[in-house]
Amino acid sequence: MDKSKLKKLFSGLCCSVCRHDFDEDAIFVKREEKNLLVLQIVCPECGKSFGLALLGTGSFSVKEDDELVIQDCPEPISYDDVLNAHQFIDKLEKDWTKYIPDELKNI
């Protein structure tokens, strides 16, 4: 994939640690296959490394006005969320794996 297209795609995004903008030299293509693109993005300022997999890239293209947009994310997991999950798991029956589809049990 053309790195200039990736740069355009990531324009407007910055490092979540130091807020430095990503440039073309910050993006490393680690793996490229049909419908899959695995990237490593390294902040040129602080060195923080980010991994990213883009799926469904068979018809992936970047137009002149395209860029990634950060959407509002859900609230971070709270202490209460962890306790609730623990209580839920603790109450599961011993044979809880019967609810997992057979095709997913050996993954």
C-alpha positions as CSV (number, residue, x, y, z in Angstrom):
1,M,0.0,0.0,0.0
2,D,1.2,3.5,-0.8
3,K,2.3,5.2,2.4
4,S,1.1,8.5,1.2
5,K,-2.4,7.1,1.2
6,L,-1.9,5.9,4.7
7,K,-0.6,9.3,5.8
8,K,-3.7,10.9,4.3
9,L,-5.9,8.4,6.1
10,F,-4.2,9.2,9.5
11,S,-4.0,12.9,9.0
12,G,-5.6,14.7,11.9
13,L,-4.8,11.9,14.4
14,C,-2.1,12.2,17.0
15,C,-0.4,10.2,19.7
16,S,-2.6,9.5,22.7
17,V,0.4,9.9,25.0
18,C,2.1,13.1,23.9
19,R,-0.4,14.5,21.3
20,H,2.3,14.7,18.5
21,D,1.0,14.3,15.0
22,F,1.7,11.1,13.1
23,D,3.7,11.6,9.9
24,E,4.4,9.2,6.9
25,D,7.6,8.0,8.6
26,A,5.6,6.9,11.7
27,I,3.6,4.2,9.8
28,F,5.0,0.8,9.2
29,V,3.2,-1.9,7.2
30,K,3.8,-5.2,9.0
31,R,1.6,-7.4,6.9
32,E,-0.4,-7.0,3.8
33,E,-2.7,-9.6,2.4
34,K,-6.0,-9.7,0.5
35,N,-8.5,-8.0,2.8
36,L,-6.0,-7.5,5.7
37,L,-3.5,-4.8,6.5
38,V,-1.5,-4.8,9.7
39,L,0.2,-1.6,10.7
40,Q,2.5,-0.4,13.4
41,I,2.4,3.3,14.1
42,V,5.3,4.7,16.2
43,C,5.1,8.2,17.6
44,P,8.1,10.2,16.2
45,E,8.1,12.3,19.4
46,C,7.8,9.9,22.4
47,G,8.2,6.5,20.7
48,K,4.9,5.0,21.8
49,S,4.0,2.1,19.5
50,F,0.4,1.4,18.4
51,G,-0.8,-1.7,16.5
52,L,-3.6,-1.6,14.1
53,A,-5.3,-4.2,11.9
54,L,-7.6,-3.1,9.1
55,L,-9.9,-5.8,7.8
56,G,-11.8,-5.8,4.6
57,T,-9.1,-3.9,2.7
58,G,-9.7,-5.6,-0.6
59,S,-11.3,-2.5,-2.0
60,F,-9.5,-0.1,0.3
61,S,-8.7,3.3,-1.1
62,V,-8.2,6.8,0.2
63,K,-9.9,9.6,-1.6
64,E,-8.7,13.2,-1.4
65,D,-11.0,14.2,1.4
66,D,-10.9,11.0,3.5
67,E,-9.5,10.8,6.9
68,L,-10.1,8.8,10.1
69,V,-12.4,10.3,12.5
70,I,-12.2,9.6,16.2
71,Q,-15.7,8.8,17.5
72,D,-16.9,9.0,21.0
73,C,-15.9,5.9,22.9
74,P,-17.8,4.3,25.8
75,E,-16.7,5.1,29.3
76,P,-13.7,3.1,30.5
77,I,-14.4,0.0,32.5
78,S,-15.0,0.9,36.2
79,Y,-14.1,-0.9,39.4
80,D,-17.8,-1.8,39.7
81,D,-17.9,-3.3,36.2
82,V,-15.0,-5.6,37.2
83,L,-16.8,-6.6,40.4
84,N,-20.1,-7.2,38.5
85,A,-18.3,-9.4,36.0
86,H,-16.6,-11.4,38.7
87,Q,-19.9,-12.0,40.5
88,F,-21.5,-13.0,37.2
89,I,-18.7,-15.5,36.4
90,D,-18.7,-16.8,40.0
91,K,-22.4,-17.7,39.7
92,L,-22.0,-19.7,36.4
93,E,-22.7,-23.4,36.6
94,K,-19.8,-25.8,36.5
95,D,-20.7,-26.8,33.0
96,W,-20.9,-23.3,31.6
97,T,-18.9,-24.3,28.5
98,K,-22.1,-26.0,27.1
99,Y,-23.2,-22.5,26.0
100,I,-20.1,-22.1,23.8
101,P,-20.8,-23.2,20.2
102,D,-18.7,-26.2,19.2
103,E,-16.9,-24.4,16.4
104,L,-15.5,-21.9,18.9
105,K,-14.3,-24.3,21.6
106,N,-11.0,-25.1,19.9
107,I,-9.9,-21.6,19.1
